[in-house]
Amino acid sequence: MGTDTKSDTALTKSNITSVLRYDLPASLVVFLVAVPLSLGIAIASGAPLAAGLIAGVVGGLVAGFLGGSIVQVSGPAAGLSLVVADLVITYGWRATCMITFLAGALQLLLGVFRVARSALAVSPAVVHGMLAGVGVVIALSQLHVVLGGSPQRSAIENLIELPQQIVNNHDHAVFVGLLTITVLILCARLPQRLRIVPAPLAALLVASVTAWVLDWDITRVDLSKSLSEWATPIWPQGDWHGIIAAVMLVALLAGVESLLCSVATDKLHEGKRSDLDKELTAQGVANMVTGALGGLPVAGVIVRSTTNVRAGARSRWSTILHGVWILVFAVFLGWTITLIPMEALAALLVFIGIQMVNMGHLRNLRGHGEVPVYLITMAGVVLLGLAEGVLLGLVLAALLALRRLTWVTVQARPDADGRWHVLIGGSLTFLGVPMLTSELHAIPAGAAVELDLNIDFMDNAAFEAIHAWRHDHERGGGTVDIDEIHDEWYAMAASGARMFPAKTPPRAPDRWWLPWSHRRHGRRSPDYSLVPAQHMPEEDDLAVPDLLAGAREFHRRTAPLIRPLLHGMARGQDPSHLFITCADSRIVPNLITSSGPGDLFTVRNIGNLVPRHGSTCADDSVAAAIEYATKMLNVRTITVCGHSGCGAMAALLSGGEKTVEGSALSRWLRHGHHSLARFVTTESDGTDDGPLDRLCRVNVTQQLENLRTYPQVDELFRAGRLELVGVYFDISTARVHILESPPVPAGPP
């Protein structure tokens, strides 16, 4: 931990400039935001005002120096204010400081054991709902202060007393509060270049100056009383179960909020990613220090962290310096705090509380079906309390997760020809067996059924239900063809393979690469050797159904997986290779290169021939592809791929015995005469299986030289901006051989 921190904070000559240029200005901006927020959160927590400033200093100096995030800013967090306020009422302020100290020790222990990432398992819906509930409670309580009254004990009491408070409000207090909120709203609507002073500071300045000039009767912040209340922490008195629960609650809430803030902050900058275990350890040390000094609990705060990033911070020095500025302010300029109206700080808290109900989070959660978790957590925090609301949210999130894990859908529909298609999706467990068997038994006896299993789990009860129904249906004269779209759960269970403990069992090999003659939707091909000749299907009768069935299989299995990828490519292509290969049906470029959509710009012809530039019998289609690939697509590699047993090369060796003189094929094969001439002058190197395969290899080398007769190709090749590669595929051994690429010559070709 120490090595990384030292490297991040070491002030070498190279990074002093960066600190002065970026981090110093950013630290001043964050400082101006942090001071009013720290004071406001202290008020909302029922703690001395000095406790908020102490937490701000410790969050900057300690958590900033030791933390695992280079730009995260820690300090007193509004999300913890309800917990602290309840602890102050129950145990007193000094005992609350000891609870903060113990919570920091627990965080330190968890960080040492590297369990930080497990904290991210908490549903974000619960966290956002908790913060929203805290925001509502803060806004309701501080609204009473804005109106010149005092907040009640609970959110319900605050809501009940609100009408009476509005009737009996103090005019000057209301004016200060409304003025503060108005400035906050106006600052948020200003263009970024005009936001010279942070909105919280501007609002407090305007409210304070206005109240002082007009001499309004308002309540002022009294920092001297807060300082006189400072004392060392004491051990809390009461039921030790409650004390342990309080320590765990503060540690977990502060830890989770800090870690989620680290993850969110990483998305805002391009620098070093956060070390979450290191961050949790730093938060633990910071909370031990702030507890010992009489400060509020410390956590990573998204508002200050976002401000830090947007202000241009590059390193942890911005966070550290912001803590220094808070310390300097508290020591030398603390008297200015007495000019701030309490109603202005309360109005700032009302504004912050409303902002904590983030509608953007609600919209994001709606797409994942987690809005109920958010709402239940928020309502629980407002109506019952923070711990109770979080517990309700966690229970509901767990129940919804369990429901998703056991959710199953069954869709059964007949075709016009009476054949039934059944699609089963989800996780097949014993809980879904009643619905599953009900749908399956509704299929008429004797019907032909195609059963597609799109599942990620199947327990024994579900397997037995499907297996038993299949046997009963087939005994009744029907047929059942089972196709498992993803994992082979049914096939593995039927074979007697061990299914536990993996959720996803070992998959049977995918069948997408098999020829149509070897697969029929995962079913064995019909054995036509036993079919009488008069009943033998015509070749076309076999090909068309295979093509259509293949398209259906693509739509069902592959299209949903690659649709997001292809959607992003819909507007254009950016391939890296021009791939010239033979039209032979046994050559599948994407298969032998493990490439996907958008990788290869492919040209296929008989013999993978490249007509020489300017040839009297040049082929415009190949020349056009070369021109388009090099000039428009800016490919970086041109590959010529030949293969063993090439029919075009066999025709060249035979002297064209199998071609008709003057035919299109014979004219095309003239482009291979250079390969034949090269073959005659090339001796075997012992790597081929005969003259035909040697010619196939020689042909690849010759086509690479033919490519260089194209001026654009030769120019790019000489400049080192284009690579020419020869590939030879041995069909019988399924081996891809990379042939030696031609060297860049010193002179013209």
MOUR-V797825 format. One record per residue. N is the residue number from 0. RES is the residue in one small letter. PSI is psi as a letter, one per 40 degrees, with the letter a starting at -180 (none if undefined). Layout:
# MOUR-V797825
{{N;RES;PSI} {N;RES;PSI}}
This chain:
# MOUR-V797825
{{0;m;d} {1;g;d} {2;t;d} {3;d;d} {4;t;d} {5;k;d} {6;s;d} {7;d;d} {8;t;e} {9;a;h} {10;l;g} {11;t;i} {12;k;d} {13;s;d} {14;n;e} {15;i;d} {16;t;d} {17;s;d} {18;v;d} {19;l;d} {20;r;d} {21;y;d} {22;d;d} {23;l;d} {24;p;d} {25;a;d} {26;s;d} {27;l;d} {28;v;d} {29;v;d} {30;f;d} {31;l;d} {32;v;d} {33;a;d} {34;v;d} {35;p;d} {36;l;d} {37;s;d} {38;l;d} {39;g;d} {40;i;d} {41;a;d} {42;i;d} {43;a;d} {44;s;e} {45;g;f} {46;a;i} {47;p;i} {48;l;d} {49;a;d} {50;a;d} {51;g;d} {52;l;d} {53;i;d} {54;a;d} {55;g;d} {56;v;d} {57;v;d} {58;g;d} {59;g;d} {60;l;d} {61;v;d} {62;a;d} {63;g;d} {64;f;d} {65;l;e} {66;g;i} {67;g;e} {68;s;h} {69;i;e} {70;v;e} {71;q;i} {72;v;h} {73;s;i} {74;g;a} {75;p;h} {76;a;h} {77;a;d} {78;g;e} {79;l;e} {80;s;d} {81;l;d} {82;v;d} {83;v;d} {84;a;d} {85;d;d} {86;l;d} {87;v;d} {88;i;d} {89;t;d} {90;y;e} {91;g;i} {92;w;d} {93;r;d} {94;a;d} {95;t;d} {96;c;d} {97;m;d} {98;i;d} {99;t;d} {100;f;d} {101;l;d} {102;a;d} {103;g;d} {104;a;d} {105;l;d} {106;q;d} {107;l;d} {108;l;d} {109;l;d} {110;g;d} {111;v;d} {112;f;e} {113;r;f} {114;v;e} {115;a;d} {116;r;d} {117;s;d} {118;a;d} {119;l;e} {120;a;e} {121;v;h} {122;s;h} {123;p;d} {124;a;d} {125;v;d} {126;v;d} {127;h;d} {128;g;d} {129;m;d} {130;l;d} {131;a;d} {132;g;d} {133;v;d} {134;g;d} {135;v;d} {136;v;d} {137;i;d} {138;a;d} {139;l;d} {140;s;d} {141;q;e} {142;l;d} {143;h;d} {144;v;d} {145;v;d} {146;l;e} {147;g;e} {148;g;a} {149;s;i} {150;p;i} {151;q;a} {152;r;d} {153;s;i} {154;a;d} {155;i;d} {156;e;d} {157;n;d} {158;l;d} {159;i;d} {160;e;e} {161;l;d} {162;p;d} {163;q;d} {164;q;d} {165;i;d} {166;v;d} {167;n;f} {168;n;i} {169;h;h} {170;d;d} {171;h;d} {172;a;d} {173;v;d} {174;f;d} {175;v;d} {176;g;d} {177;l;d} {178;l;d} {179;t;d} {180;i;d} {181;t;d} {182;v;d} {183;l;d} {184;i;d} {185;l;d} {186;c;d} {187;a;d} {188;r;e} {189;l;i} {190;p;i} {191;q;d} {192;r;e} {193;l;e} {194;r;g} {195;i;d} {196;v;h} {197;p;i} {198;a;d} {199;p;d} {200;l;d} {201;a;d} {202;a;d} {203;l;d} {204;l;d} {205;v;d} {206;a;d} {207;s;d} {208;v;d} {209;t;d} {210;a;d} {211;w;d} {212;v;d} {213;l;e} {214;d;f} {215;w;i} {216;d;g} {217;i;i} {218;t;h} {219;r;i} {220;v;h} {221;d;g} {222;l;d} {223;s;d} {224;k;d} {225;s;d} {226;l;d} {227;s;d} {228;e;e} {229;w;h} {230;a;i} {231;t;i} {232;p;i} {233;i;i} {234;w;h} {235;p;i} {236;q;h} {237;g;a} {238;d;h} {239;w;d} {240;h;d} {241;g;d} {242;i;d} {243;i;d} {244;a;d} {245;a;d} {246;v;d} {247;m;d} {248;l;d} {249;v;d} {250;a;d} {251;l;d} {252;l;d} {253;a;d} {254;g;d} {255;v;d} {256;e;d} {257;s;d} {258;l;d} {259;l;d} {260;c;d} {261;s;d} {262;v;d} {263;a;d} {264;t;d} {265;d;d} {266;k;e} {267;l;e} {268;h;i} {269;e;e} {270;g;a} {271;k;h} {272;r;i} {273;s;i} {274;d;h} {275;l;d} {276;d;d} {277;k;d} {278;e;d} {279;l;d} {280;t;d} {281;a;d} {282;q;d} {283;g;d} {284;v;d} {285;a;d} {286;n;d} {287;m;d} {288;v;d} {289;t;d} {290;g;d} {291;a;d} {292;l;e} {293;g;f} {294;g;i} {295;l;i} {296;p;i} {297;v;i} {298;a;i} {299;g;h} {300;v;h} {301;i;d} {302;v;d} {303;r;d} {304;s;d} {305;t;d} {306;t;d} {307;n;d} {308;v;d} {309;r;d} {310;a;e} {311;g;e} {312;a;h} {313;r;d} {314;s;i} {315;r;e} {316;w;d} {317;s;d} {318;t;d} {319;i;d} {320;l;d} {321;h;d} {322;g;d} {323;v;d} {324;w;d} {325;i;d} {326;l;d} {327;v;d} {328;f;d} {329;a;d} {330;v;d} {331;f;d} {332;l;e} {333;g;d} {334;w;d} {335;t;d} {336;i;d} {337;t;e} {338;l;e} {339;i;h} {340;p;h} {341;m;d} {342;e;d} {343;a;d} {344;l;d} {345;a;d} {346;a;d} {347;l;d} {348;l;d} {349;v;d} {350;f;d} {351;i;d} {352;g;d} {353;i;d} {354;q;d} {355;m;e} {356;v;g} {357;n;h} {358;m;d} {359;g;d} {360;h;d} {361;l;d} {362;r;d} {363;n;d} {364;l;d} {365;r;d} {366;g;e} {367;h;e} {368;g;f} {369;e;e} {370;v;d} {371;p;d} {372;v;d} {373;y;d} {374;l;d} {375;i;d} {376;t;d} {377;m;d} {378;a;d} {379;g;d} {380;v;d} {381;v;d} {382;l;d} {383;l;d} {384;g;i} {385;l;d} {386;a;d} {387;e;d} {388;g;d} {389;v;d} {390;l;d} {391;l;d} {392;g;d} {393;l;d} {394;v;d} {395;l;d} {396;a;d} {397;a;d} {398;l;d} {399;l;d} {400;a;d} {401;l;d} {402;r;d} {403;r;d} {404;l;d} {405;t;e} {406;w;h} {407;v;i} {408;t;i} {409;v;h} {410;q;h} {411;a;h} {412;r;i} {413;p;i} {414;d;i} {415;a;d} {416;d;e} {417;g;e} {418;r;h} {419;w;h} {420;h;h} {421;v;h} {422;l;h} {423;i;h} {424;g;i} {425;g;a} {426;s;h} {427;l;h} {428;t;i} {429;f;d} {430;l;d} {431;g;e} {432;v;d} {433;p;d} {434;m;d} {435;l;d} {436;t;d} {437;s;d} {438;e;d} {439;l;d} {440;h;e} {441;a;e} {442;i;h} {443;p;i} {444;a;i} {445;g;e} {446;a;i} {447;a;h} {448;v;h} {449;e;h} {450;l;h} {451;d;h} {452;l;h} {453;n;g} {454;i;i} {455;d;e} {456;f;i} {457;m;h} {458;d;i} {459;n;d} {460;a;d} {461;a;d} {462;f;d} {463;e;d} {464;a;d} {465;i;d} {466;h;d} {467;a;d} {468;w;d} {469;r;d} {470;h;d} {471;d;d} {472;h;d} {473;e;d} {474;r;d} {475;g;e} {476;g;e} {477;g;i} {478;t;i} {479;v;h} {480;d;h} {481;i;h} {482;d;h} {483;e;h} {484;i;d} {485;h;c} {486;d;i} {487;e;g} {488;w;d} {489;y;d} {490;a;d} {491;m;d} {492;a;d} {493;a;d} {494;s;e} {495;g;e} {496;a;i} {497;r;h} {498;m;d} {499;f;i} {500;p;e} {501;a;h} {502;k;d} {503;t;h} {504;p;i} {505;p;h} {506;r;i} {507;a;i} {508;p;i} {509;d;i} {510;r;e} {511;w;d} {512;w;e} {513;l;i} {514;p;i} {515;w;d} {516;s;e} {517;h;e} {518;r;h} {519;r;g} {520;h;f} {521;g;e} {522;r;i} {523;r;i} {524;s;i} {525;p;i} {526;d;g} {527;y;e} {528;s;d} {529;l;e} {530;v;h} {531;p;i} {532;a;d} {533;q;e} {534;h;e} {535;m;h} {536;p;i} {537;e;i} {538;e;d} {539;d;d} {540;d;d} {541;l;d} {542;a;d} {543;v;d} {544;p;d} {545;d;d} {546;l;d} {547;l;d} {548;a;d} {549;g;d} {550;a;d} {551;r;d} {552;e;d} {553;f;d} {554;h;d} {555;r;d} {556;r;d} {557;t;d} {558;a;d} {559;p;d} {560;l;d} {561;i;e} {562;r;d} {563;p;d} {564;l;d} {565;l;d} {566;h;d} {567;g;d} {568;m;e} {569;a;d} {570;r;e} {571;g;i} {572;q;i} {573;d;g} {574;p;i} {575;s;e} {576;h;i} {577;l;h} {578;f;h} {579;i;h} {580;t;i} {581;c;i} {582;a;e} {583;d;h} {584;s;e} {585;r;e} {586;i;h} {587;v;g} {588;p;d} {589;n;d} {590;l;d} {591;i;e} {592;t;e} {593;s;f} {594;s;i} {595;g;a} {596;p;h} {597;g;e} {598;d;d} {599;l;h} {600;f;h} {601;t;h} {602;v;h} {603;r;h} {604;n;i} {605;i;h} {606;g;e} {607;n;f} {608;l;i} {609;v;h} {610;p;h} {611;r;i} {612;h;h} {613;g;e} {614;s;i} {615;t;d} {616;c;f} {617;a;i} {618;d;h} {619;d;d} {620;s;d} {621;v;d} {622;a;d} {623;a;d} {624;a;d} {625;i;d} {626;e;d} {627;y;d} {628;a;d} {629;t;d} {630;k;d} {631;m;d} {632;l;e} {633;n;f} {634;v;i} {635;r;e} {636;t;h} {637;i;h} {638;t;h} {639;v;h} {640;c;h} {641;g;i} {642;h;i} {643;s;i} {644;g;f} {645;c;h} {646;g;d} {647;a;d} {648;m;d} {649;a;d} {650;a;d} {651;l;d} {652;l;d} {653;s;e} {654;g;f} {655;g;f} {656;e;d} {657;k;e} {658;t;i} {659;v;h} {660;e;h} {661;g;e} {662;s;i} {663;a;d} {664;l;d} {665;s;d} {666;r;d} {667;w;d} {668;l;e} {669;r;d} {670;h;e} {671;g;e} {672;h;d} {673;h;d} {674;s;d} {675;l;d} {676;a;d} {677;r;d} {678;f;d} {679;v;d} {680;t;e} {681;t;h} {682;e;i} {683;s;h} {684;d;e} {685;g;e} {686;t;e} {687;d;i} {688;d;e} {689;g;i} {690;p;d} {691;l;d} {692;d;d} {693;r;d} {694;l;d} {695;c;d} {696;r;d} {697;v;d} {698;n;d} {699;v;d} {700;t;d} {701;q;d} {702;q;d} {703;l;d} {704;e;d} {705;n;d} {706;l;d} {707;r;e} {708;t;e} {709;y;h} {710;p;d} {711;q;d} {712;v;d} {713;d;d} {714;e;d} {715;l;d} {716;f;d} {717;r;d} {718;a;e} {719;g;e} {720;r;e} {721;l;h} {722;e;h} {723;l;h} {724;v;h} {725;g;h} {726;v;h} {727;y;h} {728;f;h} {729;d;h} {730;i;d} {731;s;d} {732;t;e} {733;a;f} {734;r;h} {735;v;h} {736;h;h} {737;i;h} {738;l;i} {739;e;h} {740;s;i} {741;p;h} {742;p;i} {743;v;h} {744;p;i} {745;a;d} {746;g;a} {747;p;i} {748;p;none}}
